[in-house]
Amino acid sequence: MTERIVLAYSGGLDTSVAIGWIGEATGAEVIAVAVDVGQGGESLETIRQRALGCGAVEAYVADARDEFANEYCVPTLKANGLYQGHYPLVSAISRPVIVKHLVKAAREFGASTVAHGCTGKGNDQVRFEVGIQTLGPDLKCIAPVRDLALTRDKAIAFAEEKGLPIETTKKNPYSIDQNVWGRAVETGYLEDIWNAPTKDIYDYTATPEFPPAPDEVTISFEAGVPVAVDGVKHTPLQIIQELNRRAGAQGVGRIDVVEDRLVGIKSREIYEAPGAMALITAHKHLEDVTIEREQARFKATVGQRWAELVYDGQWFSPLKRSLDVFIDDTQKYVSGDIRMVLHGGQAIVNGRRSETSLYDFSLATYDTGDTFDQSNAKGFIEIWGMASKVASGRDLRVEGK
């Protein structure tokens, strides 16, 4: 039986050429796998037909937008997942769902190997291969661009020689990855980290310097999950899409950062994540109202470690699963409404309400009706500072000798 290889297929030049390239280099049949995570552009059917036209023996396509929103974006929101405090894990959280479908397709079509289009410099090669090793430990992995020296020049020449149904002349100077959670742009002009981004880089967001009128929006949550916008019930996918539109129109969610890649180099990245950043802001403000102080402090540490694991391709790892359990437990009372104003590149919270709030007006007020017993404060402060006071006395005693 002829060996079969499953290829993560985007419909672009490199992965279209990789179908025939892999076939010639290995003698295997190629099954193209395209997964819709809200990246927009061409329809899955158009991509499927192109894959077949480029020589794939089968083309597996999956509309995974709701799956991606429910099982990957929502957990990221619960964790307030921001790598190095900036990056909302746009690409990092899409790779596990793609891996899941790659392994599923490999089982369905009897493939022994999975191929992806990553280079040897990036994080995605790790995310794909670690995920595949975890979900399909018997499967082998290859990367044509990295392992078979498939350069862009070779790809164009191969496509023209074979008459493949793919555009070979258009050359975008940037490397772009996008889905419903956001958009990532790198390389080209941006590799000089002194260069400011030009307007042509952006697509999900409008220029915030000349915004439309302020847009006030109310986002409702139940146990950490967004469930409604302005009182209208929606699925998580629909809510992300609506906030992408509304926050994007106000220029919210533009991020310019130099981050630490897993492979040990620093990389300049431009991100657009209007819906994600608006939701994370709203969610964090609701947690401030509903999560107890020490739990909230520890959750911030857990969230940072969670983001590092996901960035590093460890979505399916035991530690990530354990942290998910903790995070889910913290979300039990994260229910209520957050009102925010979207305007001029900012998402500013100006109201919050919750039936599970820990905010007690009668304790917080400085006006008549205050139930806080201030006479307790003096003794509390003395006991709270006792350890430091004793240590300071020891320092003076020892240093005075």
MIKESE-226932 format. One record per residue (C-alpha): residue number from 1; x, y, z. Coordinates in nm, 2 decimals, padded with zeros to 4 digits, m for minus. Example, Ala and Ser with C-alpha at 12.3 -4.5 7.8 and 13.67 -1.06 7.14 Angstrom:
BEGIN
seq, px, py, pz
1, 01.23, m00.45, 00.78
2, 01.37, m00.11, 00.71
//
This chain:
BEGIN
seq, px, py, pz
1, 00.00, 00.00, 00.00
2, 00.13, 00.35, m00.09
3, 00.23, 00.56, 00.21
4, 00.01, 00.85, 00.28
5, 00.10, 01.19, 00.43
6, m00.14, 01.44, 00.58
7, m00.05, 01.80, 00.50
8, m00.17, 02.11, 00.69
9, m00.30, 02.30, 00.40
10, m00.37, 02.68, 00.38
11, m00.45, 02.71, 00.01
12, m00.14, 02.94, m00.04
13, 00.16, 02.90, m00.26
14, 00.39, 02.71, m00.03
15, 00.15, 02.44, 00.09
16, 00.00, 02.40, m00.26
17, 00.34, 02.34, m00.40
18, 00.42, 02.11, m00.10
19, 00.16, 01.86, m00.22
20, 00.35, 01.77, m00.53
21, 00.69, 01.84, m00.38
22, 00.63, 01.59, m00.10
23, 00.49, 01.34, m00.35
24, 00.81, 01.36, m00.56
25, 01.05, 01.36, m00.26
26, 00.89, 01.08, m00.07
27, 00.67, 00.88, m00.32
28, 00.38, 00.92, m00.09
29, 00.02, 01.02, m00.16
30, m00.08, 01.35, 00.00
31, m00.41, 01.43, 00.18
32, m00.46, 01.80, 00.23
33, m00.62, 01.92, 00.55
34, m00.77, 02.27, 00.57
35, m00.92, 02.40, 00.90
36, m01.13, 02.71, 00.92
37, m01.06, 02.89, 01.25
38, m01.21, 03.22, 01.13
39, m00.93, 03.34, 00.91
40, m01.16, 03.46, 00.64
41, m01.07, 03.47, 00.27
42, m01.16, 03.19, 00.04
43, m01.43, 02.93, 00.11
44, m01.34, 02.58, 00.23
45, m01.48, 02.44, m00.09
46, m01.25, 02.66, m00.30
47, m00.95, 02.55, m00.10
48, m01.05, 02.19, m00.12
49, m01.08, 02.21, m00.50
50, m00.74, 02.38, m00.53
51, m00.58, 02.10, m00.32
52, m00.72, 01.84, m00.54
53, m00.61, 02.04, m00.85
54, m00.25, 02.05, m00.71
55, m00.24, 01.67, m00.68
56, m00.38, 01.58, m00.34
57, m00.55, 01.24, m00.35
58, m00.80, 01.35, m00.08
59, m00.89, 01.69, 00.07
60, m01.02, 01.70, 00.43
61, m01.18, 02.04, 00.53
62, m01.33, 02.13, 00.86
63, m01.53, 02.44, 00.97
64, m01.39, 02.46, 01.33
65, m01.49, 02.82, 01.41
66, m01.73, 02.73, 01.69
67, m01.50, 02.46, 01.82
68, m01.21, 02.71, 01.82
69, m01.41, 02.98, 01.99
70, m01.56, 02.75, 02.26
71, m01.27, 02.52, 02.34
72, m00.96, 02.74, 02.27
73, m01.06, 03.11, 02.28
74, m01.28, 03.09, 02.59
75, m01.02, 02.90, 02.80
76, m00.77, 03.17, 02.69
77, m01.01, 03.44, 02.80
78, m01.07, 03.27, 03.14
79, m00.69, 03.27, 03.19
80, m00.66, 03.63, 03.07
81, m00.39, 03.47, 02.85
82, m00.13, 03.73, 02.74
83, 00.22, 03.61, 02.67
84, 00.48, 03.84, 02.83
85, 00.18, 04.07, 02.92
86, 00.12, 04.16, 02.55
87, 00.05, 03.88, 02.31
88, m00.31, 03.74, 02.32
89, m00.19, 03.40, 02.19
90, m00.35, 03.45, 01.84
91, m00.15, 03.18, 01.66
92, m00.06, 02.97, 01.96
93, m00.42, 02.87, 02.04
94, m00.51, 02.79, 01.68
95, m00.24, 02.53, 01.63
96, m00.38, 02.28, 01.88
97, m00.72, 02.27, 01.70
98, m00.55, 02.23, 01.37
99, m00.34, 01.95, 01.51
100, m00.65, 01.78, 01.64
101, m00.79, 01.77, 01.29
102, m00.46, 01.67, 01.13
103, m00.44, 01.36, 01.36
104, m00.81, 01.29, 01.30
105, m00.75, 01.30, 00.92
106, m00.45, 01.08, 00.95
107, m00.66, 00.81, 01.13
108, m00.94, 00.85, 00.88
109, m00.72, 00.82, 00.57
110, m00.46, 00.57, 00.70
111, m00.17, 00.82, 00.69
112, 00.16, 00.75, 00.87
113, 00.31, 01.10, 00.86
114, 00.19, 01.46, 00.91
115, 00.35, 01.75, 00.73
116, 00.33, 02.12, 00.80
117, 00.47, 02.43, 00.63
118, 00.67, 02.59, 00.91
119, 01.03, 02.70, 00.90
120, 01.30, 02.61, 01.14
121, 01.30, 02.96, 01.30
122, 00.95, 02.99, 01.44
123, 00.74, 02.87, 01.72
124, 00.48, 02.69, 01.51
125, 00.70, 02.40, 01.42
126, 00.72, 02.31, 01.79
127, 00.34, 02.36, 01.84
128, 00.25, 02.14, 01.55
129, 00.50, 01.86, 01.62
130, 00.46, 01.85, 02.00
131, 00.09, 01.84, 01.95
132, 00.11, 01.56, 01.69
133, 00.35, 01.36, 01.91
134, 00.10, 01.39, 02.20
135, m00.22, 01.31, 02.02
136, m00.07, 01.07, 01.77
137, 00.26, 00.93, 01.91
138, 00.29, 00.68, 01.63
139, 00.28, 00.94, 01.36
140, 00.59, 01.09, 01.20
141, 00.63, 01.46, 01.12
142, 00.80, 01.64, 00.83
143, 00.83, 02.00, 00.74
144, 00.90, 02.06, 00.36
145, 01.02, 02.42, 00.40
146, 01.25, 02.32, 00.68
147, 01.34, 01.95, 00.60
148, 01.32, 01.94, 00.22
149, 01.46, 02.29, 00.15
150, 01.15, 02.42, m00.02
151, 01.23, 02.79, m00.07
152, 00.99, 03.04, m00.22
153, 01.19, 03.06, m00.54
154, 01.17, 02.68, m00.58
155, 00.80, 02.69, m00.49
156, 00.73, 02.94, m00.77
157, 00.94, 02.75, m01.02
158, 00.77, 02.42, m00.93
159, 00.42, 02.57, m00.96
160, 00.49, 02.72, m01.30
161, 00.65, 02.41, m01.43
162, 00.36, 02.19, m01.32
163, 00.09, 02.45, m01.42
164, m00.06, 02.44, m01.07
165, m00.38, 02.64, m01.01
166, m00.22, 02.89, m00.77
167, m00.11, 03.25, m00.79
168, 00.27, 03.27, m00.80
169, 00.34, 03.64, m00.88
170, 00.19, 03.82, m00.58
171, 00.44, 03.87, m00.31
172, 00.33, 04.00, 00.03
173, 00.63, 04.15, 00.21
174, 00.49, 04.03, 00.54
175, 00.42, 03.69, 00.70
176, 00.06, 03.70, 00.82
177, m00.14, 03.46, 01.03
178, m00.50, 03.53, 01.13
179, m00.81, 03.38, 01.28
180, m01.12, 03.50, 01.47
181, m00.91, 03.57, 01.79
182, m00.67, 03.81, 01.61
183, m00.41, 03.87, 01.34
184, m00.03, 03.84, 01.35
185, 00.21, 04.02, 01.12
186, 00.59, 03.99, 01.10
187, 00.90, 04.00, 00.87
188, 00.98, 04.24, 00.59
189, 01.00, 04.61, 00.68
190, 00.91, 04.52, 01.04
191, 01.24, 04.34, 01.11
192, 01.41, 04.67, 01.17
193, 01.26, 04.73, 01.52
194, 01.30, 05.11, 01.48
195, 01.06, 05.12, 01.19
196, 00.71, 05.22, 01.28
197, 00.43, 05.01, 01.13
198, 00.28, 05.15, 00.81
199, m00.10, 05.17, 00.76
200, m00.10, 04.89, 00.51
201, m00.01, 04.64, 00.78
202, m00.35, 04.67, 00.95
203, m00.67, 04.50, 00.85
204, m00.88, 04.42, 01.16
205, m00.85, 04.77, 01.30
206, m00.92, 05.12, 01.18
207, m00.68, 05.41, 01.25
208, m00.75, 05.52, 01.61
209, m00.64, 05.88, 01.55
210, m00.97, 05.96, 01.37
211, m01.23, 05.74, 01.54
212, m01.60, 05.74, 01.50
213, m01.82, 05.85, 01.79
214, m01.76, 05.65, 02.12
215, m01.93, 05.31, 02.12
216, m02.06, 05.20, 02.46
217, m02.11, 04.82, 02.49
218, m02.22, 04.59, 02.77
219, m02.08, 04.24, 02.78
220, m02.24, 03.98, 03.00
221, m02.06, 03.68, 03.14
222, m02.17, 03.35, 03.31
223, m01.90, 03.16, 03.50
224, m01.63, 03.34, 03.30
225, m01.79, 03.28, 02.96
226, m01.92, 03.57, 02.75
227, m02.29, 03.51, 02.68
228, m02.44, 03.83, 02.56
229, m02.37, 04.17, 02.41
230, m02.60, 04.46, 02.50
231, m02.85, 04.21, 02.65
232, m02.87, 04.00, 02.33
233, m02.76, 03.64, 02.38
234, m02.49, 03.51, 02.14
235, m02.25, 03.22, 02.11
236, m01.88, 03.30, 02.20
237, m01.79, 03.30, 01.83
238, m02.06, 03.55, 01.75
239, m01.95, 03.77, 02.05
240, m01.59, 03.77, 01.94
241, m01.69, 03.85, 01.58
242, m01.92, 04.14, 01.69
243, m01.64, 04.29, 01.92
244, m01.39, 04.24, 01.64
245, m01.61, 04.47, 01.43
246, m01.70, 04.72, 01.69
247, m01.37, 04.74, 01.88
248, m01.19, 04.72, 01.54
249, m01.37, 05.02, 01.41
250, m01.23, 05.22, 01.71
251, m00.87, 05.10, 01.66
252, m00.88, 04.89, 01.97
253, m00.63, 04.60, 02.00
254, m00.32, 04.71, 01.81
255, 00.00, 04.57, 01.97
256, 00.36, 04.62, 01.86
257, 00.60, 04.41, 02.06
258, 00.94, 04.24, 02.05
259, 00.88, 03.90, 02.21
260, 01.09, 03.60, 02.31
261, 01.04, 03.31, 02.08
262, 01.07, 02.96, 02.21
263, 01.37, 02.89, 01.98
264, 01.57, 03.15, 02.16
265, 01.56, 03.45, 01.94
266, 01.37, 03.78, 01.98
267, 01.11, 03.86, 01.72
268, 00.92, 04.18, 01.63
269, 00.55, 04.12, 01.59
270, 00.25, 04.33, 01.51
271, m00.08, 04.20, 01.64
272, m00.44, 04.31, 01.59
273, m00.69, 04.16, 01.84
274, m00.98, 04.40, 01.89
275, m01.23, 04.15, 02.01
276, m00.99, 03.95, 02.22
277, m00.84, 04.26, 02.39
278, m01.18, 04.41, 02.46
279, m01.30, 04.08, 02.61
280, m00.99, 04.02, 02.82
281, m01.02, 04.38, 02.96
282, m01.39, 04.32, 03.04
283, m01.33, 03.98, 03.19
284, m01.04, 04.10, 03.41
285, m01.26, 04.38, 03.55
286, m01.54, 04.14, 03.63
287, m01.29, 03.91, 03.81
288, m01.17, 04.22, 04.02
289, m01.53, 04.23, 04.15
290, m01.60, 03.86, 04.20
291, m01.27, 03.68, 04.29
292, m01.13, 03.69, 04.64
293, m00.81, 03.87, 04.69
294, m00.56, 03.59, 04.75
295, m00.72, 03.37, 04.49
296, m00.69, 03.66, 04.24
297, m00.33, 03.72, 04.32
298, m00.24, 03.35, 04.27
299, m00.45, 03.33, 03.95
300, m00.24, 03.61, 03.80
301, 00.07, 03.39, 03.85
302, m00.11, 03.09, 03.71
303, m00.24, 03.28, 03.41
304, 00.12, 03.39, 03.33
305, 00.25, 03.04, 03.34
306, m00.06, 02.92, 03.14
307, 00.02, 03.16, 02.87
308, 00.39, 03.05, 02.86
309, 00.29, 02.69, 02.83
310, 00.04, 02.76, 02.54
311, 00.29, 02.98, 02.36
312, 00.55, 02.70, 02.40
313, 00.33, 02.45, 02.23
314, 00.22, 02.26, 02.55
315, m00.16, 02.29, 02.51
316, m00.20, 01.91, 02.56
317, 00.05, 01.89, 02.85
318, m00.03, 01.75, 03.20
319, 00.06, 02.08, 03.36
320, m00.16, 02.28, 03.13
321, m00.45, 02.05, 03.21
322, m00.39, 02.09, 03.58
323, m00.38, 02.47, 03.55
324, m00.71, 02.45, 03.35
325, m00.88, 02.29, 03.65
326, m00.76, 02.57, 03.88
327, m00.87, 02.84, 03.64
328, m01.21, 02.68, 03.58
329, m01.26, 02.67, 03.96
330, m01.18, 03.04, 03.99
331, m01.46, 03.12, 03.73
332, m01.74, 02.98, 03.94
333, m01.86, 03.33, 04.05
334, m01.74, 03.54, 03.75
335, m02.08, 03.63, 03.63
336, m02.23, 03.97, 03.56
337, m02.22, 04.26, 03.33
338, m01.93, 04.49, 03.23
339, m02.00, 04.82, 03.06
340, m01.72, 04.97, 02.85
341, m01.66, 05.25, 02.61
342, m01.47, 05.17, 02.29
343, m01.31, 05.49, 02.15
344, m00.98, 05.61, 02.00
345, m00.79, 05.28, 02.04
346, m00.90, 05.22, 02.40
347, m01.15, 04.99, 02.57
348, m01.23, 05.16, 02.90
349, m01.45, 05.00, 03.16
350, m01.70, 05.24, 03.33
351, m01.95, 05.01, 03.50
352, m01.98, 04.67, 03.65
353, m02.26, 04.48, 03.82
354, m02.29, 04.12, 03.95
355, m02.51, 03.91, 04.17
356, m02.20, 03.73, 04.29
357, m02.00, 04.04, 04.36
358, m01.77, 04.07, 04.66
359, m01.80, 04.45, 04.66
360, m01.99, 04.56, 04.97
361, m02.11, 04.92, 04.94
362, m02.17, 04.95, 05.32
363, m01.80, 04.85, 05.39
364, m01.65, 05.06, 05.11
365, m01.84, 05.39, 05.16
366, m01.68, 05.68, 05.35
367, m02.03, 05.84, 05.40
368, m02.31, 05.78, 05.65
369, m02.40, 05.41, 05.66
370, m02.03, 05.29, 05.68
371, m02.03, 04.96, 05.86
372, m01.65, 04.92, 05.87
373, m01.52, 04.93, 06.23
374, m01.22, 05.15, 06.21
375, m01.12, 05.08, 06.57
376, m00.99, 04.73, 06.45
377, m00.73, 04.89, 06.22
378, m00.47, 04.99, 06.49
379, m00.43, 04.64, 06.63
380, m00.43, 04.48, 06.28
381, m00.15, 04.71, 06.17
382, 00.06, 04.63, 06.48
383, 00.02, 04.26, 06.42
384, 00.07, 04.28, 06.04
385, 00.39, 04.47, 06.08
386, 00.53, 04.27, 06.38
387, 00.76, 04.05, 06.17
388, 00.92, 04.34, 06.00
389, 00.95, 04.53, 06.33
390, 01.13, 04.24, 06.50
391, 01.36, 04.20, 06.20
392, 01.44, 04.57, 06.20
393, 01.53, 04.56, 06.57
394, 01.76, 04.27, 06.51
395, 01.94, 04.46, 06.23
396, 01.99, 04.76, 06.45
397, 02.12, 04.54, 06.73
398, 02.37, 04.34, 06.52
399, 02.49, 04.63, 06.31
400, 02.53, 04.85, 06.62
401, 02.80, 04.62, 06.77
//
